[in-house]
Amino acid sequence: MHYNFGLDFQEHILASVIGDGDFLKANLDVFHAEYFNDDILGGIASAVLDFYRREKEVPSKEAILHDLKDQIAPGRKFHEYSDTLETIFEKIGVNAAYYQGKAVEFAKTQAVANALKESTVYLESGEIQEVGRSIANALKIGNGFNQSRVYDYFGSARKRAKDYRLNGASKGRLATGFYPLDEAISGGLGKGEIGLIVAPPKHGKTTMLINIATGALMQGKGVAYVTLELSQKMIASKFDTRLFGREISSIKKKPKSFVRALAELREKMTGKLHIIEYPTKGLSVDKLESVIEGLDACDLVVVDYGQLLKSGISRGERRHEITDIYENLRRVAGELKIPIWTAHQGNRPSTGSKIVGMEHVAEDFNIVAIADLAVSINQSEEERRQNKLRLYVMGSRIGASGQQIDCDVNWRTANIRPSIDESKEALE
């Protein structure tokens, strides 16, 4: 049975496979060279599949061309294969999910059709139980089970021990730059994890996120800062004051010094900062994922802030939509293998509370359970006058909860840092 698609469509299917090794690994049962009703496409598909089964990775264009020498059909020329392969590689990344879905749909339909044919034989022989088993197996085609999701605990013990010895628990974690906090959470936020900042309105959520993003930049990491409330220009000005270390009024007076200082800093830094602006509820989590995938070298995503994302569902209660947003944010963090920091508004009682806790999370406190780390910003009137605040670890899967961290804050330069005593204790 061949694909009932045109040749251009079939080229897109091949492109979607060659450009996505994870999908191919999870769906080897979907792609068969005999599905392609063209000698050239079938030969290319065969070369790709043979290489993958042998090497356990998707072949490069050069590797495919090398293996194609054994796939030339009678009456065909090698240049026909190489020309078609060039066309296929130009289509990589173009609506890949759509073509993968169509390929899965076709393979599943064929598998069910074959299972129904086999069922006649089973019925005639009285093997009724095999009918259900055959159809059930056919329906599993294209379900995308990925062996990489299975972790061999005992078999990986030696590697874990080596990691502990060489790198400790902090390997692969992205430090926040707040030393006591990093110490409490094994070095920072890990790939696939979500960190949450909770505070009453106008209590420094954006400033805290700016500081975390700055910490990542200083480590040479690529940062995507997504703003859903303030403009790109406003966020950029906060980074200006934070990185330059002076107020906007100082930048206005000495613009050349500012430009020169930022240029010198840029030369020393290997990380990039992308500021991405969308209107409130104008960006869904799925769209966010595609935006991030389109960036180069993104090691951290900051969403300012989660409540302002568009939910993928429409339900009667807002709290259910909020839960959906954060569950999908965590999914995206896991799929992209990057940490995500975001913020959430505290409810009205949080404004007068000495310590903002789980009960002070607006709309749905269950988001603290979804996040890997939840930290609140706390500040009394006296602390505000003294330019002080406290971070409180509300909940953590990474380390102990309940720790308070005293910080000094300069709102004019968007700078929050652990108090001197806290920093010394952390370094000791």
C-alpha positions in Angstrom: 0.0 0.0 0.0 1.4 3.4 -1.0 0.7 6.9 0.3 -2.3 8.5 -1.2 -0.5 11.8 -1.2 1.2 13.7 -4.1 5.0 13.5 -4.5 5.5 17.0 -3.0 3.5 15.9 0.1 5.6 12.8 0.4 8.8 14.9 0.2 7.4 16.9 3.1 6.9 13.7 5.1 10.5 12.7 4.5 11.7 16.2 5.5 9.7 16.0 8.7 11.3 12.7 9.6 14.9 13.7 8.7 14.6 16.9 10.7 13.3 15.4 13.9 15.3 12.5 15.3 13.3 12.3 18.5 10.1 11.8 16.5 11.7 9.1 14.3 13.0 7.3 17.4 9.6 7.3 19.0 7.8 6.3 15.8 9.9 3.9 13.8 6.8 1.8 13.3 5.2 4.6 11.3 7.7 4.9 8.4 8.2 2.3 5.8 10.1 2.8 2.5 7.4 0.8 0.6 4.8 3.5 1.5 6.4 5.9 -0.9 5.1 5.4 -4.5 8.2 6.7 -6.2 11.5 4.8 -6.6 13.6 7.9 -5.6 11.6 8.8 -2.5 11.5 5.1 -1.5 15.2 4.8 -1.9 15.9 7.9 0.2 13.5 6.6 2.9 15.2 3.3 2.9 18.7 4.9 3.3 17.4 7.1 6.1 15.8 4.2 8.0 18.7 1.8 7.5 21.2 4.4 8.7 19.0 5.2 11.8 18.7 1.5 12.8 22.4 1.1 12.4 23.7 4.3 14.0 20.8 5.2 16.2 20.7 8.8 14.9 19.3 10.6 11.9 21.8 10.7 9.0 23.2 13.9 7.6 22.7 14.8 3.9 26.2 13.5 3.1 25.6 10.2 4.9 22.3 9.7 3.0 24.1 10.4 -0.3 26.8 7.9 0.6 24.3 5.2 1.4 22.1 6.0 -1.6 24.7 4.5 -3.9 23.3 1.1 -3.0 19.7 2.2 -3.5 19.7 3.3 -7.2 16.7 1.7 -9.0 17.1 0.3 -12.5 16.8 3.1 -15.1 17.5 5.8 -12.5 20.5 8.1 -12.2 22.3 9.1 -9.0 21.8 12.8 -9.7 18.0 12.3 -9.6 18.4 11.1 -6.0 20.8 13.9 -5.0 18.5 16.6 -6.6 15.5 15.3 -4.8 17.4 15.1 -1.5 18.3 18.8 -1.9 14.6 19.6 -2.3 13.7 17.5 0.7 16.3 19.3 2.9 14.9 22.7 1.9 11.6 21.6 3.3 12.9 20.6 6.7 11.1 22.5 9.4 8.1 23.5 7.2 4.9 22.4 9.0 6.7 19.3 10.3 4.1 18.4 12.9 1.3 18.5 10.3 3.1 16.1 7.9 4.2 13.8 10.8 0.5 13.7 11.9 -0.6 12.7 8.4 2.0 10.0 8.2 1.0 8.6 11.6 -2.7 8.7 10.5 -1.9 6.8 7.3 0.2 4.2 9.1 -2.4 3.6 11.8 -5.1 3.2 9.1 -3.1 0.7 7.3 -2.3 -1.2 10.5 -6.0 -1.4 11.5 -7.0 -2.5 7.9 -4.4 -5.3 8.1 -5.6 -6.3 11.6 -9.2 -6.5 10.3 -8.0 -8.8 7.5 -6.2 -11.0 10.0 -9.3 -11.1 12.2 -11.1 -13.1 9.6 -8.5 -15.8 9.8 -8.6 -15.7 13.6 -12.4 -16.0 13.6 -12.3 -18.9 11.3 -9.8 -20.7 13.5 -11.7 -19.9 16.7 -8.9 -17.7 18.1 -11.3 -14.9 19.1 -8.9 -13.5 21.7 -6.4 -12.8 19.0 -8.9 -10.5 17.2 -8.9 -8.0 20.0 -5.1 -8.3 20.5 -4.4 -7.7 16.8 -6.6 -4.6 16.6 -5.2 -3.2 19.9 -1.7 -3.5 18.6 -2.6 -1.8 15.4 -4.1 1.1 17.4 -0.8 1.6 19.2 1.0 2.4 15.9 2.3 6.0 16.1 1.6 6.5 19.8 5.2 7.7 20.1 6.7 5.6 22.9 10.2 6.9 23.3 12.7 4.6 25.0 14.7 7.7 26.1 12.0 8.4 28.6 12.9 5.2 30.5 15.7 5.6 33.0 17.7 2.6 34.1 18.3 3.3 37.7 20.8 0.6 38.6 22.5 0.6 35.2 23.1 4.3 35.5 24.6 4.2 39.1 28.2 4.5 37.9 27.4 7.6 35.8 25.6 9.2 38.7 28.5 8.6 41.1 30.9 10.2 38.6 28.6 13.2 38.2 28.4 13.6 42.0 32.2 13.4 42.4 33.0 15.8 39.5 30.1 18.2 39.6 28.0 17.7 42.7 24.3 18.1 42.6 24.5 21.4 40.8 25.4 20.0 37.4 23.1 21.3 34.7 21.5 23.7 37.0 21.3 27.4 36.3 22.1 29.6 39.3 19.9 32.6 40.1 22.8 34.7 41.4 21.2 34.9 44.8 23.8 32.8 46.7 21.7 31.7 49.7 18.8 30.7 47.4 21.1 28.8 45.1 22.6 27.0 48.0 19.2 26.0 49.2 18.1 24.6 45.9 21.2 22.6 44.9 22.8 25.3 42.7 19.8 26.7 40.8 16.9 25.7 38.6 17.4 22.6 36.5 16.4 21.9 32.9 12.7 21.2 32.6 12.0 22.9 36.0 9.7 25.9 36.8 10.5 28.6 39.3 7.8 30.9 40.5 8.0 34.3 42.1 4.9 35.3 44.1 4.3 38.8 45.5 1.5 41.3 46.0 1.0 44.0 43.3 3.8 46.5 42.9 6.2 44.5 45.1 9.0 43.7 42.7 8.0 40.6 40.7 9.4 42.0 37.5 12.5 43.4 39.2 13.2 40.0 40.6 12.8 38.3 37.2 15.1 40.9 35.7 17.7 40.0 38.3 17.4 36.3 37.7 17.7 36.9 33.9 20.8 39.1 34.5 22.4 36.3 36.6 22.0 33.9 33.7 23.4 36.5 31.2 26.5 36.9 33.4 27.0 33.1 33.2 27.1 33.4 29.4 23.6 31.9 28.9 21.0 32.8 26.3 17.9 34.3 27.8 14.4 34.8 26.4 12.5 37.4 28.4 8.8 37.3 27.5 6.8 40.4 28.7 3.0 40.3 28.6 2.4 43.5 30.6 5.2 46.0 30.1 6.6 47.1 26.7 9.8 45.8 25.3 11.2 49.3 25.7 10.3 49.4 29.4 11.9 46.0 30.1 15.0 47.0 28.1 15.3 50.2 30.3 15.2 48.0 33.4 18.0 45.8 32.0 19.9 49.0 31.1 19.8 50.3 34.7 20.6 46.8 36.1 23.5 46.1 33.8 24.9 49.7 33.8 24.4 50.0 37.5 23.1 53.6 37.4 19.7 55.3 37.2 18.0 56.4 34.0 18.8 60.0 34.9 22.5 59.2 34.8 22.2 57.4 31.5 20.5 60.6 30.1 23.4 62.7 31.3 26.1 60.4 30.0 24.7 58.5 27.1 28.2 57.9 25.5 29.5 56.3 28.8 26.4 54.1 28.8 26.8 52.9 25.2 30.5 52.3 25.7 30.0 50.4 28.9 27.3 48.2 27.4 29.5 47.6 24.3 32.4 46.5 26.5 30.0 44.2 28.5 28.7 42.7 25.3 32.2 41.8 24.2 32.8 39.9 27.4 29.5 38.1 27.4 28.7 35.0 25.3 25.0 35.0 26.2 22.2 36.7 24.3 19.1 38.5 25.6 15.9 38.4 23.5 13.0 40.5 24.8 9.7 39.3 23.4 6.5 41.4 23.8 3.0 40.1 23.4 -0.3 41.8 24.7 -1.9 40.4 27.8 -3.5 37.1 27.0 -2.2 37.4 23.5 0.2 34.5 23.8 -0.7 30.9 24.4 1.8 28.4 25.9 1.9 26.4 22.6 2.7 29.6 20.7 5.4 30.4 23.4 6.9 27.0 22.7 7.2 27.7 19.0 8.6 31.2 19.6 11.3 29.7 21.9 12.2 27.0 19.4 12.8 29.7 16.8 15.5 31.4 18.9 19.1 30.4 18.9 21.0 29.5 22.0 18.1 29.8 24.5 19.1 28.5 28.0 16.5 30.2 30.1 13.0 31.5 29.6 11.5 34.2 31.8 7.7 34.8 31.5 6.5 38.1 33.0 4.1 36.7 34.0 2.3 33.4 33.9 -1.2 34.6 34.7 -1.2 36.8 31.6 -0.7 33.9 29.2 -3.7 32.7 27.2 -5.2 29.5 28.4 -5.6 26.7 25.9 -9.0 25.9 27.4 -12.1 27.9 28.2 -13.7 26.9 31.5 -16.2 28.4 33.8 -13.7 29.1 36.6 -10.6 31.1 36.0 -8.6 29.0 38.4 -9.0 26.0 36.1 -7.5 28.0 33.3 -4.7 29.1 35.5 -3.9 25.5 36.3 -3.9 24.6 32.6 -1.5 27.4 31.9 1.0 26.3 34.5 0.7 22.6 33.7 1.5 23.4 30.1 4.4 25.7 31.1 5.9 22.8 32.9 5.3 20.6 29.9 7.1 23.0 27.6 10.0 23.3 30.1 10.4 19.5 30.0 10.1 19.2 26.2 12.6 22.0 25.5 14.8 20.9 28.4 15.2 24.5 29.8 14.3 26.1 33.1 11.5 28.6 33.1 11.0 31.4 35.7 7.7 33.2 35.9 5.8 35.2 38.5 2.3 35.2 39.9 0.2 37.8 41.7 -0.5 37.5 45.4 -4.2 37.8 46.5 -5.5 40.8 48.4 -4.7 39.5 51.9 -1.1 39.0 50.9 -0.6 42.8 50.9 -0.8 43.0 54.6 0.9 39.7 55.4 4.4 39.5 57.0 5.1 36.4 55.0 3.4 35.6 51.8 2.6 31.9 51.8 0.7 29.3 49.7 -2.6 30.6 51.0 -1.8 34.0 49.5 -1.5 32.9 45.9 -4.3 34.5 43.7 -6.9 32.3 42.0 -5.3 28.9 42.5 -2.7 28.0 45.1 -2.2 24.6 43.4 0.2 26.3 41.0 2.8 26.1 43.9 2.5 22.3 43.7 3.0 22.4 39.9 6.1 24.6 40.2 9.4 23.0 41.3 10.3 26.1 43.3 8.1 28.9 44.6 9.6 32.0 46.3 7.7 34.9 47.7 8.8 38.5 48.0 8.0 40.0 51.4 8.4 43.6 52.5 7.0 45.5 55.5 6.5 49.3 55.4 9.7 49.7 57.6 11.7 47.5 55.2 10.4 49.5 52.2 11.7 52.7 53.8 15.1 50.9 54.5 15.3 49.5 50.9 15.1 46.0 52.2 13.0 42.9 51.5 12.9 39.2 52.3 12.7 36.2 50.0 10.8 33.3 51.4 11.0 29.7 50.0 7.3 28.8 50.0 7.7 25.4 48.4 10.5 23.4 46.8 11.1 20.0 45.2 14.8 20.8 45.0 15.6 21.6 48.7 14.1 22.5 52.0 11.2 25.0 52.2 10.8 27.8 54.8 14.1 29.6 54.4 14.1 33.4 54.5 16.8 35.4 52.7 17.3 39.1 53.6 18.0 41.3 50.6 18.9 44.9 49.8 17.0 46.5 46.9 17.6 49.6 44.8 14.4 50.1 42.7 16.0 52.8 40.6 18.7 50.5 39.3 16.4 47.4 39.4 19.0 45.7 41.6 18.1 43.1 44.3 20.9 41.4 46.0 21.4 39.3 49.2 22.3 41.4 52.2 26.1 41.3 53.0 25.6 39.0 56.0 23.6 36.6 53.9 26.2 36.5 51.1 29.1 35.9 53.6 27.2 33.0 55.2 26.6 31.5 51.8 30.2 31.8 50.8 31.4 30.3 54.1 
